Amino acid sequence: MAAIASQLVFHPSVNQSLKYAATTVGRDKLYRAVQFFARFYAWYLTRKGTKEDVARWSALKSHLGTARKLMRLGKPIEHLQAALKTAFAPAPPIETIASVARQIAYFTYLSYDVVVWANSIKFITLAPETAKRVAKASFRFWFAGIAFSLVSSALKLSRLAAQAKKLKESRPWGEKDLAEEAARETKLEAVQTARLATRQQLTIDLLDVWIPATGAELVNINEGTLGLLGLASSILGIKSHWNSVNGKK
């Protein structure tokens, strides 16, 4: 019995899960998935369930949202630093502009989000109209950040596709220089990995963009659809971070 318990407790999957949960990003992505599922399920229960069930899942959604805002308190500075690093990184100018604009938009969005959080926990008190304007501004900058991210990803994918094509066409014919061939294969693998990561980010952004667009009142999508979109993007984010933490491709 002890041997079975030991195998379960020390199973590689358990170790990988603990390693994932030990990261703030990992916990945030997991909480986000539960939050958006609760958002969808609360919407579903308004049609099929009782008021008590709706209230329970709505409360879970709200409390997870508040908890995640607390976890993000230092994020605005991270995005500001990322904007400065991106500005000096070697990349095509238009791609750099889109990337820097993305980071600045996220910095502004999360700065407004701090005010939204402080008001939600009654640390500060805003008039209802002011609170609504601040929340709407937060959604608008979130939307802008995703929009710039989509542009940046599209530009990067185009550049990486051109690089991959060039590397494939540079394959030598006849007698090969093994060192050059190995270097070319390494570069091609790095480009393909970057393309995969960029495609995934593009997919996540295409799923997420409707959430702030609705919050900013640019479109009108129901809570159930937003919950499913957020859940799908969260699962992709969890998978990506899981692979990163556990050294998988």
C-alpha positions in Angstrom: 0.0 0.0 0.0 2.8 2.3 0.9 4.6 1.6 -2.4 1.4 2.5 -4.3 1.0 5.7 -2.4 4.7 6.6 -3.0 4.3 6.0 -6.7 1.2 8.2 -6.8 2.7 11.0 -4.8 6.1 11.0 -6.6 4.6 10.4 -10.1 6.3 12.6 -12.7 2.9 14.2 -13.6 2.5 15.3 -9.9 6.0 16.7 -10.0 5.3 18.6 -13.2 2.0 19.9 -11.8 3.7 21.2 -8.7 6.4 22.8 -10.8 3.8 24.5 -12.9 1.7 25.6 -9.9 4.8 27.1 -8.2 4.9 29.8 -10.8 2.8 32.9 -10.5 2.1 32.9 -14.3 1.0 29.2 -14.1 -1.5 29.9 -11.2 -2.9 33.0 -13.0 -3.5 31.1 -16.2 -5.3 28.3 -14.2 -7.4 30.8 -12.3 -8.3 32.5 -15.6 -9.5 29.2 -17.1 -11.7 28.6 -14.0 -12.9 32.2 -14.1 -14.0 32.1 -17.7 -15.6 28.7 -17.3 -17.6 30.2 -14.3 -18.5 33.1 -16.6 -19.9 30.7 -19.2 -21.6 28.4 -16.7 -23.3 31.3 -14.8 -24.7 32.5 -18.1 -25.9 28.9 -18.9 -27.5 28.6 -15.5 -29.5 31.7 -16.0 -31.5 29.7 -18.5 -31.4 26.2 -17.0 -30.5 26.6 -13.2 -31.7 28.2 -10.0 -30.9 31.7 -8.8 -28.7 30.2 -6.0 -26.6 28.3 -8.6 -26.2 31.4 -10.7 -25.2 33.4 -7.7 -22.6 30.8 -6.7 -20.9 30.7 -10.0 -21.1 34.4 -10.6 -19.5 35.0 -7.2 -16.7 32.5 -8.1 -16.1 34.5 -11.4 -16.0 37.8 -9.5 -13.7 36.7 -6.7 -11.3 35.0 -9.1 -11.3 38.2 -11.2 -10.5 40.3 -8.1 -7.7 37.8 -7.0 -6.1 38.0 -10.5 -6.1 41.8 -10.4 -4.2 41.6 -7.1 -1.7 39.2 -8.7 -1.1 41.7 -11.5 -0.2 44.7 -9.4 3.4 44.7 -10.5 2.7 44.0 -14.2 2.5 47.6 -15.5 6.2 48.1 -14.8 7.0 44.8 -16.5 5.3 46.0 -19.6 7.1 49.4 -19.4 10.4 47.6 -19.2 9.5 45.3 -22.1 8.6 48.4 -24.2 12.1 49.9 -23.6 13.8 46.6 -24.3 11.8 46.1 -27.5 12.6 49.6 -28.7 16.3 48.8 -28.7 16.1 45.2 -29.9 17.1 44.5 -33.5 13.9 44.2 -35.7 12.2 45.8 -38.6 11.0 49.4 -37.7 7.3 48.7 -38.3 7.5 45.6 -36.2 9.2 47.4 -33.4 6.6 50.2 -33.5 3.8 47.7 -33.2 5.5 45.8 -30.4 6.3 48.9 -28.4 2.7 50.2 -28.9 1.4 46.9 -27.6 3.5 47.1 -24.4 2.5 50.7 -23.8 -1.1 49.9 -24.3 -0.8 47.0 -21.8 1.0 49.2 -19.3 -1.9 51.7 -19.5 -4.6 49.1 -19.3 -3.0 47.4 -16.2 -2.5 50.8 -14.6 -6.2 51.6 -14.9 -6.9 48.0 -13.7 -5.2 48.9 -10.4 -7.7 51.6 -9.9 -10.5 49.2 -10.8 -9.2 46.7 -8.2 -8.7 49.3 -5.5 -12.3 50.5 -6.0 -13.7 46.9 -6.0 -12.2 46.2 -2.6 -13.3 49.6 -1.2 -9.7 50.8 -0.7 -10.8 53.9 -2.6 -14.3 55.1 -3.4 -15.2 56.2 -6.9 -18.5 57.6 -7.9 -20.4 55.1 -10.0 -20.0 57.1 -13.2 -16.3 57.6 -12.6 -15.8 53.9 -11.9 -17.6 53.0 -15.1 -15.4 55.4 -17.1 -12.2 54.0 -15.5 -13.3 50.4 -16.3 -14.3 51.3 -19.9 -10.9 53.0 -20.4 -9.2 49.9 -19.0 -11.0 47.7 -21.6 -10.2 50.1 -24.4 -6.4 50.0 -23.7 -6.7 46.2 -23.3 -8.3 46.1 -26.7 -5.6 48.3 -28.1 -2.9 46.1 -26.7 -4.4 43.0 -28.3 -4.9 44.9 -31.6 -1.2 45.9 -31.7 -0.3 42.4 -30.7 -2.2 41.0 -33.7 -0.4 43.5 -36.0 2.9 42.6 -34.5 2.3 38.8 -34.8 1.2 39.2 -38.4 4.3 41.1 -39.3 6.6 38.7 -37.4 5.0 35.7 -39.1 5.5 37.2 -42.5 9.2 37.9 -41.7 9.7 34.4 -40.3 8.1 32.8 -43.3 10.5 34.6 -45.6 13.5 33.6 -43.4 12.3 29.9 -43.4 11.9 29.9 -47.2 15.3 31.4 -47.7 16.9 28.9 -45.4 15.2 26.0 -47.1 16.3 27.3 -50.5 19.9 27.6 -49.3 20.2 23.9 -48.9 23.4 22.9 -50.7 23.4 20.4 -53.6 26.0 17.8 -54.1 28.8 17.6 -51.6 27.9 19.2 -48.3 29.8 21.2 -45.8 28.6 19.4 -42.7 29.3 22.4 -40.4 27.4 24.8 -42.7 24.5 22.3 -43.0 24.3 21.8 -39.3 24.2 25.6 -38.7 21.5 26.0 -41.4 19.4 23.3 -39.8 19.8 24.9 -36.3 18.7 28.3 -37.7 15.8 26.7 -39.5 14.6 24.9 -36.4 14.8 28.1 -34.4 12.8 30.0 -37.0 10.1 27.2 -37.1 9.9 27.2 -33.3 9.4 31.0 -33.3 6.7 30.7 -36.0 4.9 28.1 -33.9 5.0 30.3 -30.9 3.9 33.4 -32.9 1.0 31.5 -34.4 -0.2 30.4 -31.0 0.0 33.9 -29.7 -2.0 35.1 -32.7 -4.7 32.5 -32.0 -4.9 33.5 -28.4 -5.2 37.1 -29.3 -7.9 36.4 -31.9 -9.9 34.6 -29.2 -9.3 37.2 -26.5 -9.9 40.4 -28.5 -13.7 40.1 -28.2 -13.5 40.3 -24.4 -12.2 43.9 -24.1 -14.1 44.8 -27.3 -17.3 44.0 -25.5 -16.2 45.6 -22.3 -15.4 48.8 -24.2 -18.8 48.6 -25.9 -17.3 48.3 -29.4 -19.2 45.0 -30.0 -22.0 43.2 -28.1 -21.3 39.6 -27.4 -23.1 37.6 -24.7 -21.5 36.3 -21.5 -21.7 32.7 -22.6 -19.7 33.2 -25.8 -17.2 35.4 -24.0 -16.8 32.7 -21.3 -16.0 30.1 -23.9 -13.6 32.3 -25.8 -11.7 33.1 -22.6 -11.7 29.4 -21.6 -10.3 28.4 -25.0 -7.5 31.0 -24.9 -6.7 30.1 -21.3 -6.3 26.4 -22.1 -3.9 27.4 -24.9 -2.0 29.6 -22.5 -1.9 26.8 -19.9 -0.5 24.3 -22.4 2.2 26.8 -23.6 3.3 27.6 -20.1 3.2 24.0 -19.0 5.6 23.1 -21.9 7.8 26.0 -21.0 8.1 25.1 -17.3 8.6 21.4 -18.0 11.1 21.8 -20.8 8.8 20.5 -23.6 8.4 21.8 -27.1 
